[in-house]
Structures are given as structure tokens and as C-alpha cells.
Amino acid sequence: MWFQTLKLGIKSLLLHKLRSLLTMLGVILGVGSVISMLAIGEGSKREALERIRRLGASNVIIRSIKPTQGDSDEDEGSQEQASSRVMEYGLRHKDLERLKGTLPTIARAVPITLVRKRAQAMHRAIPNSRILGTTPDFIDVKSLTLARGRFISDLDMVTGTNVAVLAAGSAEQLFNFEDPIGKSVRLGTMIFRVVGVLNPQGTGNAVAGGVGGQNFNKDIYVPLTAARSRFGELQIIVSAGSFNFERNQLSEITLTVTDQNLVSQTAAMARKVIEAHHPKSNDIEVQVPLELLQQAEEEKRIWNLVLGSIAGISLLVGGIGIMNIMLATVTERTREIGIRRALGAKRRDITIQFLVESVVLSSTGGLLGIAFGITVPLVVTYFSDIDSHIQWWTTPLTFAISVGIGAVFGVYPARQAALLDPIEALRHE
């Protein structure tokens, strides 16, 4: 009986192909929008979370921030700075020593100084290259990996040797397809020997909270001692025909905490230690990637809920369309219903017949919607830089919802058909 009912339902729907297709269109768009919106939202959120995770959930990042001119004039000693036109701000080497001596919860403290110089190798050059002076622990703290060669060593730090490690993007720009290991690169006016090349990191986008919007694929790394002795700490800023000087000893200090549960407490203690020697605190920023990660994950859940709700409205509209068409079908087939009742069909049989037709409409629309929903994220990813990720549970869930909508919105028209009086149905014109 079920097979015959299904066969009859499909035959009835095929009698009005265009009307059936238009009825399914609401379900198709609803299911497709649910899958595609969740996939695109999940992809973008995963990329953002990955950037934050790359900073290290056990890290506390303290960065130097250049204060505005109005803030710097209020600092102590601003009159002396105005006369010499040297503005000092940010982290100092003494701050690093204080943090190491004061905080027992840190396992490593990695200082970073940022210098911008022209990098050149033969006829290829990077005009305003980011050169980071740092220590050997940097590669582990930032979760970077070597493609070949080595990273900065303790011996390089002690001797201040002119060695450099290139990120993947910098190596490609300066040496193209050549192997840069052992070759020379000019940084500013100094010659450095390349000892290592890093693997590409992620998508190459800037990392949130990195040094100056750090892009790990574009950097050049040198020993901190070599950066201090070769490039110094004084930078010349040319603006409006005048020369100003800035002194910033350290651009960033990254602290690795021994226990992830102590990250928040360590960050609070680090703030107090820094603020004690930076009264204005307008040139220092303390960032905790773990807190950013937790906040981003919470925003991700809220965003998925919003996207799912918006797309769910499309499914609801599709369900209303199915109910509307089924009610119209009942009116058209009133005489057929009367004949079936006169031949002995029960109300249950009539209910099942129209309910099956409603479910066939919604389930077919659900399958087509799944195909549409999978195709859209792939097309978006192909033609743009937006990543998408289709979660496995979205396709069976949306299909089940589409079938459920067909069943729920088809019950009322099916009952209306079943409750028709057979004698009145036979008289219907």
C-alpha cells in the first residue's frame, strides 16, 4: 500500500511539473542558504581562530605603542624631548629584566625589536622590509617551522653575528627559485648571511596582535644583539620638511606561561610590573591570546545561531508555500477524493495520500537544496579569498528539517481532505 501511495503521489505531482518545482523552490533556497551560510561563516571563523591560536594560548604579549603627540607632550621630560626632538616610548630592556625577575610563572620571555630597512639580494629588493631582532626561542614561541637551514642560535646571540633567517615570502621575493642558504642579503647598509628559511605560515595574512600587524611570511629575522649593534635604537622620522627622532628599544615581549590556567593571573601581574615604570601607560599594550580565543569562540557560536535563524526563516517560508499549494490541490481534487471515499477508502488513506505528496515535495527540495548549498561555498571560495568549511552534520540535519517541514505543513491540508463529506465531494463541480 505504501509503495502504491508513493507512486500515486509522484504521479499527481508530475501532472503539474512547474507548480511542483515552484513549490519546492522555497525549500531548495532554504536548505541551500542554511548550508552555505553556515559553511562560509564557519570558514571565516576558523581562519580568525587559527590566527589567534598561532599567537599561543599560553602566551602573554606586551607590545609598544607609539603615543599620539598630545599624549607624549604630557609625559615627564616632554620639554627635554621637544628640544632634542627625540621621543622615547615603549618597552625597554630593563622591563624585560624586571619581568624575568618578578614573575615566577613564566617559562620563557622573548624580546623583539622591529626595524624597517631596505632588503636587497642581487637585483631583487624589498623596499620597506620588516626586520625583527629576536632570540632563538622565538621560533618555538610563535610556532614557526623551518623549511631548510637553521634558526638563530645562542652563539649568534653571544657574538652578534650578521646572520639572517628568511620567511617564505621574503625568500621568494629576494631569491625567487634559488636556494638562499649561505648567500648574502643587504639589510640597510649591512651585509647578512642567510642561514635558514621558514615554511609558509597559514594563508599569509596578517596575524592579529603581531608586531605591527605581523605577517609571518614577509619577515626577516636577525639576532637581537646584531640588530641593536648594527641598526641602533634611534629612528629618523621625516615629515613636513623636518626631522624627528624616535627611540624604541623593544617592540614586543612575548611571555610563555608554564601553566595555561595561570595566563590571566600572569597577564595581570605583568601589567602591574610594567605600569609601575610607565606611569602614563599610553605606550604599552598587554594582549592575552587566550582571552581573545575564548571571546572569538563565543562570538562564533552567536554568529552561527544568527545565521541559522536567518536561513531557518527561508525554510519556514518554504513550508508555508507547501501548505498553500496542498490546500489548493485539495480543492482541485475534491471530486477525486469523493470517488475514493465512495469506493471504500478510509479517512486515514486520504490523509496518508496527501501527506506523502507533501513529504515528497519537501524531501526532493531538500536534496536539491543540499546540492545547491554545497556548490555555493565552493564557488565563493574559488572566486574569492573567503574560506568555507562545510560541517558534516549540516547536510543530514537540514535534510531532516526539510522532511519535517513537509510533514508538519502537510498535516493540515491532508486532514482537510480526509474530513470532506463523500456525498458533497461527489457533487462538487
N, C-alpha and C positions, 0 to 999 in steps of 0.2 A: 504493500500500500504506500509506503514512504517513497519508494522509487517512482511509482506511478504519479504520486502527488508532485514530486520534484520535476518529473518530466512535463507534467501538465503546466506547472508554474513557469518553467523556462519557455515553453511554447507560447504561453499567454504573453510573456514579456517580449518575446521576439515579434509578436504581431505589431508592436508599436516600438520599433527599434530606436527611433530618435528620441521619443519621450522617455524611454528607459535610460538612454545614455545621458540625457539632460538631468534626469533624477539622480543618477549615480555621480554626476559631476560634483555635486556638493560634498559627497563622501570622499571622492578622489582628492579634491583640493584640501579637505580637512585632514585626511590621513597624511597626504604628502607634506602639508605645511607643518604638521606635528613633527614628523621625522626630520625634515630638512632644517627647521628652526632649531630643534634640539641638537642636531649634528653640528651646525655652524656655531651655535653658542658653546657647545662642549669643546669644539676645536679651539676656539679663541680663548676660552678659559684655561684649557690645558696648556696652551702656549704661555699665557701670563703666569700660571702657577709654576711652570718649568723655569721661567726666568727668575722667579723668586727663589725656587729651590736651589738654583745654581749659585745663589749668594751664600747658601749654607744655613740650615735650620739651627745649627749650634753656634752661629757667628753673631757677633755684635759689631756693627760697622759705625765708626766715628769718622765723620768727614769734615773737611774745612769748607767754609762757605764765605765767599767774598762779601763783606757787608756793603750796604749802599753808602754813598758819600755822606749822606746826612747822619747815618749811624756812626760812621768812622770818625766824624768830627767831634762826636760827643765822648769818644773814648779818652782814657787818660793818656796824656802825652800827645794829644792831637795837634797841639801848637808846634811841637818839635817836628812832627810828621809833615805838617803843612810847609814848614820852612825848608825841609830837606826833600819834600815830595817823595818820601818813602813810606808806603803804607804796609804795615806788618799785620797779618791776620792769620787765623787758622791754627792748626796743630803745630806743636814744636817737638823737638827731640826729647826735651825734658818731660813732656806729657807722656811720651811712650815709656820712659823710665819710671815715672810715678805709677802708671797703670800696672806695669810689671811688678813693682814692689808692693803695691797696695792690694791688688785683687788676687786672692788665693785660688779662685775658681777658674782662672784662665789657663789653658794648656799652651797656647801659642799667641803671640802678638806680632802681626805682620805689618810693618810700616810701608807706605807707598808715597812716592813723590812723583808728581806729574810734570813733565817738561814737554813743550811743543817746539820741535825743530824740524828743519827740512831733512828728510832721509833720502839718500841717493846711492844707487849702485850702478856703475857704468852710466848709461844714458837714461835709465829709468829713475824716477824720483816720486816721492810723496811730499807735496809742498808743506803741509802742516801736520806732520806725523805726531802721533801720541807716543811719547817715550816714558815708560814707567820704570823708575828706580825702586827696586824692591829686594826681598831676601829670598833664600832658597825655599822657605816654607810656603811661598805664595802659590805655587802650582798645586799643592795639596789642599790648601785652604779654599781656593777658588775652584777646585775640582776640574782642573785642566789636565790634558794628556799630551804626551809628546808623540809626534809622528816619526821623528828621527833626531839623532844627536842627543844633547843633554840640556838640562836647565842650569840656572845659576847655581854654583857650588859655594860651600863655605870658604874654600880657598880664594875664590873670586872676590868674596866679600872682604876677606882679610887684606888681600893685596890690591883691591880696587882695580882689577884687570879690565881692560876695554873689551869685554865680550858682550854679545847681544843674542837674544833668543827672539825669533820672529813668529808672530801669529800667522795662521794660514793665509789670511788675506794680504798681510804685508809681504809675506814671502812671494806670493803670486804677483803682486804689483811690482816688486823690485827685481825679481829674478825670473818671472814667467815660468817656464818649464825647467829651468836649470836647477841643479842641486845647490842651495846656498851654503851648505855646511863647509866651513873653512874659508869662505870668501869674505871680502871686506865690504862694509857698508859705512858710508859717511853720515854721521848724525850731527847736524850743525857743521862745526868745523873740525870735529874729532872723527877719527877712524876707529871703527869697532869690528871685531872678528865675529862672524856668525858661528855659534856653537850648537844651535838647536832650532827646530821648527815644531810648532804645535799643531795638533789636529784641529780641523774646523770644529767650532763650537756652536751647536744649535743651528738656528736659521740665519745667524749673523746679525740679528737685530740687537739694538742697544739693550743692555740689561738694566732693569730698574735698580736704582741705588748704586750703580757702579760709579767709578771715578769720572765725574763729568759726563754722565750718560754713557758708561763704558760699553764699548763694542769689543769683545774679546778677540774677534777675528781681525782687527785692524791695528793691534798694539805691537809695540816693540819693547822688550824687557831687557834691562841692564842692571848690574849690581847697584844697590843703593849707595855704596861708598863711591863708586865710579861716577854716578850721577851727581853726587854732591861736589866731588873734586873737579869734574870736567865741565859741568854746566852751572854750578853755583846755585844759590837760592834767590838771587836778585833777578827780577824780570823787568824789562823795559816796555812800558805801555805808551804807544804813540797815539795821541788823539788831539784833534783840533790844532794841529801845529805845535803841540807842546809835548814834553817828555815827562812821564811819571814812572815811578819805580814801585814795584811791589815785592815784598818778601814773604814767601810762604814755605816754611821748612818741610812740612808733610801735608800731602793732600788727603790721606786716609790712613786710618789704623784699623785693621780687622782683628778682632779678638775671637779666638776659638775657645768656647767654654767646655770644661771637662764633662759636665752633665747637662743634657738638654733641658732638664727640669729647672736648672738654675739660670737659664738665659735671661729671664725677665729681671731677676734679682741682680745679676751681674750688670745688666744694662743700667739699672737704677744706680748702682754703686759707681759705675763709670761716669755717669752724668755728674754725680756729686764731686768726684775727683777732678773732672775737667772744669766744672763751674767754679770750683774753689780758686782756680788760677786764670779763669776767663770770666771776670765778673759780669760783663755785659751779655755773654753767651749768644751774641748775634753772629759769630763767625764759626760756630760749631753746630753740627747736627749729629744726633745719635739715632741710628736706624737699626731696628731689630727685625731681620727677615722672618723669624718665626711668627711674630705678631702679624706681619704683612701676609704671611701664608695662611694663617688662621682666618684673617679678615677676608682674603680673596676666596677661600673655600666657602665661607658663609655667603658671600656675595654670589658665588657660583650657584649655590642651592636656591637662593632667592630668584636669581635670573632664570634658572631652568623652570621654576614654578611659574614665573610670569609668562615665559614663552609657551609653556604647556597650556596655560589658561587661555592665552590668546588663540592658540591653534585649536584648543578644545571648542571654542565658540564656533569655529568653522564646521566642526563635526556636528555640533548641535543644530546649526542651520541645515546641514545635510539631512539630519534626521527629520526635521520639520518638513523638508521637501519630500521625503519618502512618505510621511503620513499624508501630506496633501494629495500626492498622486494616487496613493492607495485608496483614499476616500473617493476620489474621482472615479477610480476603477470600479469600486463597489457600485457606484451609481450607474455606470455604464453596463455592468454585468448583472443587474438586478434580475432580469428575466432568466438568465442562466442559473442564478442561484435558486430561483423558484423551481426550475425544472429539476435541478439536482435534488432539492428537498422533496419534490413530489415523487422522485424515483427511489427515495429511501435514504438519502444522505442525512446524517445527523448534524446537529449544530457543531459538534466537535470536528467533523470532517471539513465543514466550511471554514471554520477558524484556522485549522491547520493549513488549508489550501492557500488562504491569503497571507498567513504568517510566513509560509515557505517562500512565497513570491517576494515579500518584503525582505527576508533574510538573504535571498539570492541577490537582490539588488544591492544591499549593503555590503555583502561579502565580496561580490565582484568588484564593487567600487573600492573596497579596502585593498584588494590585491593590486588593482591598477594604481591606487594611491601609494602603496609601498614602493612600486617600481618608480613612480614619479618622485617620491620622497628620497629615494636612494640616488636618483640621477641628478637632482638639483645640487646637492652638496659637491658631487664630483665635478660638475660643470663650474660651480663657483670656485672651487679650489684650482681647477685647471686654468681659468682665465684671470685669476687674481691671486694675491698673496695670502688670502684668508684660508687658514687651515680648517678642516672639518673632521669630525670623528663620529661615526655612527655607532652608538652603543647597541649591543646585541639585543637588549631587552625591549628596545623601542619598536621593532617590527612586529613581534608577536603581541605586544601589548596593544599597539594601535589597531592591529587586525581584530583582536578580541573585542576592543571597544567598538569598532565599526560593526561587527556582527551583533553585539549587544544593542547598539543603537537601532539596527534594523528590527530586532526582536521587540524592543521596547516601544518604538514608534509604530510598529506594525500591529500591535495588540488591539488598539482601539479600532482601526478600520476593520480588522478581522472579526472582532466581536460585533461590530455594527452589521457586517454581512451575515453573520450567523443568527442574529436576532431578527432578521427580516421574516415577516409572515409569508409562508409559501404561497398562499392564495393571492395576497396582494402583489407578491413578486411576479406571479404568472400574469396578472392583469396589467403589469407595468408596460408602458409603451416608450 
